Amino acid sequence: MKRLAALVLTLLLAPFAQAFDLDQLAAQLSKPAVVRGPFIQEKHLRALPKPLTSTGQFVLSKDLGLLWLLEKPLQQSYRIDGAGIAKRTPQGWQPVAQQSASAQQNRLFLAVLKGDSSGLRQDFDLSLSGAADNWTLDLTPKSLLLKQIFSAIQIQGGALVQRIELRETQGDSTLLRLSDSKADGQLSDTDRHAFAD
C-alpha cells in the first residue's frame, strides 16, 4: 500500500517537477551563439489561391542580429538588427523604410529566434505548452497597434525554433518553416563580413 501511495504521489507531482516554463525556453533558445539554416516562407493572401513561397538561408548571431538571405524566387539579402532593417545593394547595406506591419514582424522574428521572452512579454500575452524538445508558444497581442496587425501568432520548436505562424487581422497569414536549423559556436568569415559591411 505504501508503494502504491508513493507511486500515485510521484505521478501527481511529476508534472510540477517537469514543467517547462518561459524562462527555461528563453534560456534554451538564447544558448547558441549562432543559429543557421534554410527557411521556407509561405505568404497566404486571401486574394490568391496559392501561397507565395520564398526560400533561402538565414544566419542568426546572438550579438549581431539576423542575416536573411533570400534565394528564390529572387535573390535579396537583408540584415535585421537593433537599428532596423537594411537591404544589400551594390553600394553596401541601405536602410529599408519600414511600414509598421513589417517593422513589427521583423522585430518579432529577432525576439523569437533569440529567445528574448522579456521583449515578447511587453507586447504579447504568452502561453507555453509542451516540453523542452517539443513546445508550442502562443502569442496574443496586447497593444492596440499589434491588435490591428496580428490576430494571433504561434511558434513551435524543440531545441531551436522550427515553425512560426503569423495570422493577420485582415485574414492573410505568413508561415515560416525553419526545420533544418543548426546551432553553431561562431560565425564564418563570410557571415562576419556581411554583418560588418
C-alpha positions as CSV (number, residue, x, y, z in Angstrom):
1,M,0.0,0.0,0.0
2,K,2.9,2.4,0.9
3,R,4.5,1.7,-2.5
4,L,1.2,2.4,-4.3
5,A,0.8,5.7,-2.4
6,A,4.3,6.7,-3.3
7,L,3.7,5.9,-6.9
8,V,0.5,7.9,-7.0
9,L,2.2,10.9,-5.3
10,T,5.1,10.7,-7.8
11,L,2.8,10.7,-10.7
12,L,0.8,13.6,-9.3
13,L,3.9,15.7,-8.6
14,A,5.7,14.8,-11.8
15,P,4.1,17.5,-14.0
16,F,5.2,20.1,-11.5
17,A,8.7,18.9,-11.3
18,Q,8.9,18.6,-15.1
19,A,7.0,21.8,-16.0
20,F,8.7,23.7,-18.8
21,D,8.3,27.5,-18.4
22,L,9.0,30.6,-20.4
23,D,12.3,31.3,-18.6
24,Q,13.6,27.8,-19.5
25,L,12.5,28.3,-23.1
26,A,14.3,31.7,-23.2
27,A,17.5,30.2,-21.8
28,Q,17.3,27.3,-24.2
29,L,16.8,29.5,-27.3
30,S,19.5,32.0,-26.3
31,K,22.1,29.4,-25.6
32,P,23.7,29.1,-29.1
33,A,26.0,31.9,-30.2
34,V,24.9,31.3,-33.8
35,V,21.9,29.6,-35.4
36,R,21.9,28.9,-39.2
37,G,19.9,27.0,-41.7
38,P,17.4,27.1,-44.6
39,F,14.0,28.6,-44.5
40,I,10.8,28.3,-46.4
41,Q,8.4,31.2,-46.1
42,E,4.8,31.0,-47.3
43,K,2.7,34.1,-47.5
44,H,-1.0,33.2,-47.7
45,L,-3.1,36.0,-49.2
46,R,-6.8,35.9,-49.2
47,A,-6.9,37.2,-52.8
48,L,-4.6,34.3,-54.1
49,P,-5.5,30.6,-54.4
50,K,-1.9,29.5,-53.7
51,P,0.6,30.9,-51.2
52,L,3.6,33.0,-52.3
53,T,6.6,30.8,-51.4
54,S,10.1,32.0,-51.0
55,T,13.2,30.1,-49.8
56,G,16.7,31.0,-48.7
57,Q,19.2,30.8,-45.8
58,F,19.4,32.6,-42.5
59,V,22.2,33.3,-40.0
60,L,21.3,34.5,-36.5
61,S,24.0,35.9,-34.3
62,K,23.2,36.3,-30.7
63,D,25.2,39.5,-30.6
64,L,24.9,41.0,-34.1
65,G,21.4,40.2,-35.4
66,L,19.9,38.3,-38.3
67,L,21.0,37.8,-41.9
68,W,18.1,36.9,-44.1
69,L,19.4,35.6,-47.5
70,L,16.5,35.2,-49.9
71,E,17.4,32.8,-52.8
72,K,14.1,32.1,-54.6
73,P,12.1,33.5,-56.4
74,L,14.7,36.2,-56.4
75,Q,18.0,36.9,-54.7
76,Q,18.0,39.6,-52.0
77,S,19.9,39.9,-48.7
78,Y,18.6,41.6,-45.6
79,R,20.2,42.4,-42.3
80,I,18.0,42.8,-39.3
81,D,19.4,44.2,-36.0
82,G,18.7,46.7,-33.3
83,A,19.0,49.6,-35.7
84,G,16.3,48.1,-38.0
85,I,16.4,46.5,-41.5
86,A,18.9,47.0,-44.2
87,K,19.0,45.6,-47.7
88,R,22.2,44.8,-49.5
89,T,22.8,46.8,-52.7
90,P,25.9,47.2,-54.9
91,Q,26.7,50.3,-52.7
92,G,26.5,48.2,-49.5
93,W,23.8,47.9,-46.8
94,Q,21.0,50.5,-47.3
95,P,18.3,51.1,-44.6
96,V,14.8,50.0,-45.6
97,A,11.9,52.2,-44.9
98,Q,9.6,50.1,-42.8
99,Q,5.8,50.0,-42.8
100,S,4.5,49.4,-39.3
101,A,3.5,45.8,-40.0
102,S,6.8,44.7,-41.5
103,A,8.7,46.6,-38.8
104,Q,6.8,44.8,-36.1
105,Q,7.2,41.4,-37.9
106,N,10.9,41.8,-38.1
107,R,11.3,42.9,-34.5
108,L,9.2,39.9,-33.6
109,F,11.4,37.4,-35.6
110,L,14.5,38.7,-33.9
111,A,13.0,38.4,-30.4
112,V,11.6,34.9,-31.1
113,L,14.7,33.4,-32.6
114,K,17.0,34.9,-29.9
115,G,14.7,33.7,-27.1
116,D,14.0,37.2,-25.9
117,S,10.9,36.5,-23.8
118,S,11.1,39.8,-21.9
119,G,10.8,41.6,-25.2
120,L,7.9,39.5,-26.2
121,R,6.1,39.8,-22.8
122,Q,6.0,43.6,-23.3
123,D,3.8,43.2,-26.4
124,F,2.1,39.9,-26.1
125,D,0.3,37.6,-23.6
126,L,2.3,34.4,-23.8
127,S,1.0,30.8,-23.3
128,L,3.6,28.0,-23.4
129,S,2.7,24.3,-23.6
130,G,4.8,21.1,-24.1
131,A,8.3,20.2,-23.1
132,A,11.8,21.3,-23.9
133,D,12.1,19.1,-27.0
134,N,8.5,19.8,-28.4
135,W,6.9,23.0,-27.3
136,T,4.3,25.5,-28.6
137,L,4.2,29.1,-27.7
138,D,1.0,31.1,-28.4
139,L,1.3,34.9,-28.5
140,T,-1.8,37.1,-28.2
141,P,-1.2,40.8,-29.0
142,K,-1.7,43.3,-26.1
143,S,-1.2,46.7,-27.6
144,L,-3.8,48.4,-29.9
145,L,-1.2,48.7,-32.7
146,L,-0.4,45.0,-32.7
147,K,-4.0,44.0,-32.4
148,Q,-4.6,45.9,-35.6
149,I,-1.9,43.9,-37.3
150,F,-2.0,40.4,-35.8
151,S,-4.8,38.2,-34.6
152,A,-2.5,35.5,-33.2
153,I,1.0,34.2,-33.5
154,Q,2.1,30.6,-32.9
155,I,5.7,29.4,-32.6
156,Q,6.7,25.8,-32.3
157,G,10.1,24.1,-31.8
158,G,12.4,21.9,-29.9
159,A,16.0,22.8,-29.1
160,L,15.5,25.7,-31.7
161,V,12.6,27.4,-33.3
162,Q,11.2,25.3,-36.1
163,R,7.9,27.0,-37.2
164,I,6.4,30.5,-36.9
165,E,2.9,31.3,-38.0
166,L,1.7,34.9,-38.1
167,R,-2.1,35.3,-38.5
168,E,-3.0,38.9,-39.6
169,T,-6.3,40.5,-38.7
170,Q,-7.4,41.0,-42.3
171,G,-7.2,37.3,-43.0
172,D,-3.7,36.9,-44.5
173,S,-1.0,34.8,-42.8
174,T,2.7,34.0,-43.0
175,L,4.1,30.6,-42.3
176,L,7.9,30.3,-41.7
177,R,9.5,26.9,-41.6
178,L,13.0,26.6,-40.1
179,S,13.1,22.8,-39.7
180,D,16.7,22.2,-40.5
181,S,18.3,24.9,-38.3
182,K,21.6,24.1,-36.6
183,A,23.3,25.7,-33.7
184,D,26.9,26.8,-34.3
185,G,29.7,28.1,-32.0
186,Q,30.8,31.0,-34.2
187,L,30.2,33.0,-37.4
188,S,32.0,32.1,-40.6
189,D,34.3,34.7,-42.2
190,T,31.6,35.3,-44.8
191,D,29.0,35.9,-42.1
192,R,31.3,38.2,-40.2
193,H,32.0,40.2,-43.3
194,A,28.3,40.5,-44.1
195,F,27.5,41.8,-40.6
196,A,30.5,44.3,-40.7
197,D,29.8,45.7,-44.2
